[in-house]
Amino acid sequence: MAQNATVDRTRIARQFIEAIPHSRALGMKLTEVGEGKAEITMPYDSRLIGDPDTGVIHGGAVSALMDTCSGAAVMAHPAAPIATATLDLRIDYMRAAKPGDQLTTRAECYHVTRTVAFVRATAFDADFDRPVATATGAFTIQRAGQ
């Protein structure tokens, strides 16, 4: 991909994240973006605790992070979509995230058809050797002129 196209994909993915009020409220930050790939972090926040006894972040916050990162990976794909929406997202929770740790999700858009993009994502806390959750999803795509 040409340098200008990479810059455009990065800008589009960043705007995608920043346009979602929910993402801003959760403190999500796009930390890496490439051809069909994205990485987003979300800081630990006591307002997102799902179990007050343990301090573990609610699964809904993890889900939102994985969904948003997956959408950013779609928007960064060379197929150049101008819009996307989640059709299906399956999340497998492997373990609770360690209280106090920032969460990081990495997503890859690995296949695109005329109207659907397919994504895999993994969420981690500070221990990048043991995933917190994995996800697979399908996203609609709209291209310019559609």
C-alpha positions as CSV (number, residue, x, y, z in Angstrom):
1,M,0.0,0.0,0.0
2,A,1.3,3.4,-0.9
3,Q,2.4,5.7,2.0
4,N,-0.5,8.2,1.3
5,A,-3.0,5.3,1.4
6,T,-1.6,4.1,4.7
7,V,-1.9,7.5,6.2
8,D,-5.5,7.8,4.9
9,R,-6.4,4.3,6.4
10,T,-4.8,5.3,9.7
11,R,-6.7,8.6,9.7
12,I,-10.0,6.9,8.9
13,A,-9.5,4.3,11.6
14,R,-8.7,6.9,14.2
15,Q,-11.7,9.0,13.2
16,F,-13.9,5.9,13.5
17,I,-12.8,5.4,17.1
18,E,-13.0,9.0,18.1
19,A,-16.5,9.4,16.6
20,I,-18.0,6.8,19.0
21,P,-19.0,8.5,22.3
22,H,-19.0,5.1,24.0
23,S,-15.3,4.5,23.1
24,R,-14.3,8.0,24.4
25,A,-16.2,7.4,27.6
26,L,-14.4,4.1,28.1
27,G,-11.0,5.8,27.5
28,M,-10.2,3.7,24.4
29,K,-7.0,4.8,22.5
30,L,-6.0,3.6,19.1
31,T,-2.3,2.6,19.6
32,E,-1.5,0.8,16.3
33,V,-3.1,0.5,12.9
34,G,-2.0,-1.1,9.7
35,E,-3.4,-2.8,6.7
36,G,-6.4,-4.5,8.2
37,K,-5.0,-4.5,11.7
38,A,-5.6,-2.4,14.8
39,E,-4.7,-2.3,18.4
40,I,-6.7,-0.4,21.0
41,T,-6.0,0.0,24.7
42,M,-8.5,0.8,27.5
43,P,-7.3,1.8,31.0
44,Y,-8.5,0.2,34.1
45,D,-11.4,2.2,35.5
46,S,-13.2,1.5,38.8
47,R,-16.5,2.6,37.1
48,L,-16.3,-0.4,34.9
49,I,-16.0,-3.0,37.7
50,G,-18.4,-5.9,37.3
51,D,-17.6,-7.6,40.6
52,P,-17.0,-5.2,43.5
53,D,-15.6,-8.1,45.6
54,T,-12.8,-8.8,43.2
55,G,-12.4,-5.5,41.2
56,V,-12.7,-7.4,37.9
57,I,-13.8,-5.3,34.9
58,H,-17.2,-6.2,33.6
59,G,-17.4,-8.4,30.5
60,G,-19.4,-5.8,28.7
61,A,-16.5,-3.4,28.8
62,V,-14.2,-6.1,27.4
63,S,-16.8,-6.8,24.7
64,A,-17.0,-3.1,23.7
65,L,-13.3,-2.9,23.4
66,M,-13.1,-6.0,21.2
67,D,-16.0,-4.8,19.0
68,T,-14.5,-1.4,18.5
69,C,-11.0,-2.7,17.8
70,S,-12.5,-5.2,15.2
71,G,-14.3,-2.3,13.5
72,A,-11.1,-0.3,13.4
73,A,-9.3,-3.2,11.7
74,V,-12.1,-3.4,9.1
75,M,-11.8,0.4,8.5
76,A,-8.0,0.0,8.1
77,H,-8.3,-2.7,5.5
78,P,-7.0,-2.0,2.0
79,A,-10.5,-2.8,0.6
80,A,-11.2,0.8,1.6
81,P,-14.6,0.7,3.3
82,I,-16.2,4.0,4.1
83,A,-18.5,2.5,6.8
84,T,-18.9,-0.7,8.8
85,A,-21.3,-2.2,11.4
86,T,-21.1,-5.4,13.4
87,L,-23.2,-8.2,12.0
88,D,-22.0,-10.9,14.4
89,L,-19.4,-11.0,17.2
90,R,-18.6,-14.2,19.2
91,I,-16.5,-13.7,22.3
92,D,-14.9,-16.5,24.3
93,Y,-13.8,-15.3,27.8
94,M,-10.7,-17.2,28.9
95,R,-10.1,-15.6,32.3
96,A,-10.8,-12.5,34.3
97,A,-8.6,-9.5,33.6
98,K,-6.3,-8.6,36.5
99,P,-7.8,-5.7,38.4
100,G,-5.8,-2.6,37.9
101,D,-4.3,-3.6,34.5
102,Q,-4.9,-1.8,31.2
103,L,-6.6,-3.9,28.6
104,T,-5.2,-4.2,25.1
105,T,-7.0,-5.7,22.1
106,R,-5.4,-6.6,18.8
107,A,-7.7,-7.3,15.8
108,E,-7.1,-8.4,12.2
109,C,-9.5,-8.2,9.3
110,Y,-8.4,-11.4,7.5
111,H,-11.0,-11.7,4.7
112,V,-13.2,-9.3,2.8
113,T,-16.0,-10.1,0.4
114,R,-18.1,-7.5,-1.5
115,T,-20.2,-6.6,1.5
116,V,-18.8,-8.5,4.6
117,A,-15.5,-8.4,6.4
118,F,-14.3,-11.1,8.8
119,V,-12.2,-10.4,11.8
120,R,-10.3,-12.1,14.6
121,A,-9.4,-10.3,17.9
122,T,-7.6,-11.1,21.1
123,A,-7.8,-9.1,24.4
124,F,-5.0,-9.1,27.0
125,D,-4.2,-7.5,30.3
126,A,-0.5,-7.0,31.3
127,D,0.1,-10.7,30.7
128,F,0.4,-11.0,26.9
129,D,1.1,-14.7,27.2
130,R,-2.5,-15.4,28.4
131,P,-5.4,-13.9,26.6
132,V,-8.4,-12.5,28.6
133,A,-10.7,-13.2,25.6
134,T,-10.8,-14.0,21.9
135,A,-13.4,-13.0,19.4
136,T,-14.4,-13.7,15.8
137,G,-16.8,-11.5,14.0
138,A,-18.4,-10.5,10.8
139,F,-18.9,-6.8,9.8
140,T,-20.9,-5.2,7.0
141,I,-18.8,-2.9,4.8
142,Q,-19.9,-0.1,2.6
143,R,-17.5,1.1,-0.1
144,A,-17.6,4.4,-1.9
145,G,-20.2,4.4,-4.6
146,Q,-22.3,1.7,-3.0
